[in-house]
Amino acid sequence: MGRSENSRNRIFVEEGAGIRTQAFDPSKLVDPSLIIYAPVRVLGNKTIVTNGDQTDTIYEGMDKQLTFEQSLRSREFEPDGPNYTPRISGIMHIENGKYNYAMSILKSNNGDPSSCSRYTFAYENPKAGEGHFIHTYKCDGNPLPSFEGEPKRIAVPDCIDAFTESLWNNLNEDNKVSLFVRYINIADGTYETRIINKNK
C-alpha cells in the first residue's frame, strides 16, 4: 500500500526465493530509504515477510541464532512522523510436515515517538484453512492511528488464485500498490507464488 507519490512508485520483483521492491519509474524516486527493500526473504525452512527493511534485520538475527523477537529488538516503528508507521513482520517455520507462524507489530505509544510498543502473536498447530491478518493502520485519520488488538482471523481457501484475487479486490483502490501471495507445501517445502503490481 502507498499514500504518497513516492510510495506508490513501486513494484514487486522476484529475487531468489524472496522478493524486493523496485522503483517503477526511477526518475520519480525521491527517497529510497523507506520504500526500497526486500519484503520477503527465505532462511532455510523459514519465510520472513515484512513491510520494511526489517526483513534483513530478522534474517541476519535468526541466522545468528537469535529468535524472531530478539532480532526485532533493535528496530522500532518507521521515522515518518506524525504517522510513525508501524513495522509489521511475519515468519513461517516449516519442519517435519508441520508449521507454525508468528506476527509482530512495533508501533509508537499512541503517536508518541519517545516510546515503542512491541507485540508478538504466535500460532502453533494452526487450523487448516485459517489464517491471521495484521495491518499498519486501524483506520483513516490525520495522523493515521496504528493498528490495535490481535490480528484478525481470516479464511484461507485452497486455491491461491481465488485468494489472490480476493485480497487484491479488497485493498483500497487508491492506495494499493503491489501484492505478494505464497502457498507453501508443508510436506516438501515447494511453493506457488503470485505477484500483482498496479504499475505495469
Secondary structure, 3 states (H helix, E strand, C coil): CCCCHHHHCEEEEEECCEEEEEECCHHHCCCHHHCCCCCEEEECCEEEEECCCHHHHHHHHHHCCCCHHHHHCCCCCCCCCCCCCCEEEEEEEEECCEEEEEEEEEEEECCEEEEEEEEEEEEECCCCCEEEECCCECCCCCCCCECCCCCEEEECCCCHHHHHHHHHHHCCCCCCCEEEEEEECCCCCCEEEEEEECCC
